[in-house]
């Protein structure tokens, strides 16, 4: 199984690894910084470098516990040592938006007991769906985003830890993370904590402190049915 460096260091931009197998355009490494599509978060892009040649990584997926890198001109690579470099601007946008969704998720949960039922995270925007959420008017939406931005500016630290699945399942504060939806073979759960604001089981990438998110800007509120409502939003660097 591929060692996932991004789980312990979201800010690393380059790494050394070893190509273990090449299958057409699929490249398998012993370890990687590239985040594969999952948990609503889009994959990283970047390059693999070997003997002075750069080959573009244009897609990354999870397959049977491995991270699979889809590489243009993979036939130019060979099994053996490799250097990888991710597209940092894309990654940092994903980190900021992923952390933003945790903040708005906490606000909606505490206000309405709404649970996240799905999300999609892009480098420049995101969306998040909730159940148990009533129709809310423009004034309430503005109030939600005012609270979200207040939390962001309080600059809470964002930290990670691993706990046993059993511990996560028996602590009520983790209920909204849907631990029961994880595959049975997952015995350790990675928790992402935003100060005292939120705790979620999550394997994604995040910023170190909430102020890095910037400013949460509301885009649209959509009813996806009686039991499902969607916020579309973006993180911008400033109000200018």
N, C-alpha and C positions, 0 to 999 in steps of 0.2 A: 504493500500500500504506500502511496505517495505521502511523504512528510509535508505538511502544509505550514510553511513558515509564516504565512500571514495570520495564523491563529495567535501567534505570540508577538508578532511585530508587523503591525499594519502599515508602518511608515517606511519600511525598507523598500528601496526602489530597484535594487539589483542583487543577484545571488549567484553562487556557483553551485553546480549540480552535475549529475551524470545522466546521460541518455541511456536508458536501459533497453528500450525497444522502439523501433520505428515500423509502423504499419501503414503504408501509403502516406497520407498527410497527417496521420495520428502519431504524435511523439509522446513517449512515456518517460518521465524523469523520476529519479529517486526522491527528490524534494523540489518544491516550487514555491514561488511567491504569487503565481497567477491564481486568482480566485475564479473558480468555475461557477457558471450560472447556477443559482440555487437560493432558496429562501426569499425569492422575489428580487434578489440583487443580480444585475447583469454581470457578465464575465469581464475580466481584465483583457487588455490587449497589450502587445509589446513585441519584443524580438528575442530570438535565441541566437547566440553568437558562438561560432566555432571556427577556429583557424582563420579569424579575420572576416568571415562571412556572416552577414546578418540575415536571418530568415524571419519573416513576419508571422507572429502568432495572432490569428484573426478571430479565433473562437476557442473557448475552454469549457469542457464539460466534465461531469462526474460519471464514471462508469465502474461499477463493481468495486467501489472503495478507492479507485485510482482517479487521479486528475489527468484528463486527456487533453493535450495541447494540439489544436488543429493548426498546422504550419504550412504556409506557402513555400514551395520549393524544398520540401522536406527531404527530397532525394539528395540534396547537397550536404545533408548532415550524416553523421556516423555515430554508432554507439560509442560512448566515452565522455570525457569531461566537456562541460558546456557552461556558458555564462548566460543568464537570462536578465532581461531588463523590462520592467513594465512601463506602460504609458501612465506616468504619474498624474497628469492633469485629470485624466479619466478616472483613475482610482480615487483621487482626493475628492472629486465630485460625488462619487458613489459613497464614500465614507461620510461626507457631510449630510447627504440626503438620507442615508440609512439611520444615522444618529437622530436626525430630525424626526423620522417616523417613530422612533422610540419615545421621543418627548411628546408628540401629539397623541400617541397611544396611551401614555400615562395620564394625560389631561382628560381624554375622552373616557377612560376607565373610571377615573375618580369623580367625574361629573355625572356620567350617565350609566356607568357599569357596562359600557360598550366594549365588546371583545373584538380584537382584530381577526378578520376572516381571510385576509389576503392582502398582498401589496405588490407593487412593481416599482423598482428603484432604477432610475437612469442617472447619468452623470449630471444632468441639468434640471431634473424635475423628479417627482415621485407621485404615487397615488397609494391610498390605503383605504381598505373597506372595513366597516364595523357592523356587527349585529347589535340588537337591543338599542338602537339609536333612533330617537324620534325625528320627525321633521323639525328642523331648527331654522329660525329666521336669520336675516342678515345681521341683526344686532347680536344674537347669540354666537354666530360664527365669528364676528369681530372680537367678541369677548374671549372665545376659545383661543384665537390667534394672539390676542394680547397676553394671555396667560402663557402660551407657548413661548413667545418672545421674551417675556419676563424671566422664565426659567432659563432660556438660552443665555441671557445677559448675566444671570447669577453665576455663570461659569462653573457649573458642577463638573467634577472630575468624572471621567468615563473609565472604568476599570473592568478587568476580566478575572474570572476564577473558574475552576472546574470543581464540580461536586458530583457525588454519585447520583445516578438516576433515582434511587430510592429516596435520597435526601430531598431532591427537587420535587418529587411527587408528593411528599408529605409536608411540604411547607406551603401554606395557603397563598403566600405572596407570589408564588410561581404559577398559580392556577391558570392565569391568563396567557401563559406561554404555551399551552397545549402540549405538555410533556407527553401525554398519552398518544400523540400523533407521531412521535419519533419511532423509527423501526425498532423492533425488539432487541436487535443486537447492540444497540447504543446503550452502553452501561455508564458512561461518563457524560455529563451535561455541562456545556460551557455557558456560563452566565455572564451577561453584560449588565453592569450596574452604572446608573447615572446618579451619582451622589445618593441622596435619600429619596430621589424622585421616582426611580423605576428600576426594576430588575426583570430581565427577560432571558430566556434560553435562546441563544442566537450564535450562529457560526459565521456571521458576516464581519465586515470590516467597519471600523468606527474611528472617529476623531478622539483625541485625548481629553478634551474639555469642551463643554457645550458652546462656548463663545466662538469656536472655530466654525460652527454651523453658519454663522452670519445672521441673517434675518429671514424668518419664515414668512413667505408671501403666499396668500390664498389665491388659488386659480379658479376652482369650481367645486360646488357641492352637488352631487348627483344621487338621486334615489335609484337604487338598483333592485327595487322590490320592497315589499312590506318589511322584511327582516334585514335588509342590507342597504347601507348608505356609504357613499364614497366621497372622500376628500381628495382633490388634486391640488398640489402645492409645489413650491420650489424654495430652495435656499439661495438667497442672494447675498453678495458680499457686503452691500451697503444699501441705504435707502435712496441714494442719489441716482 
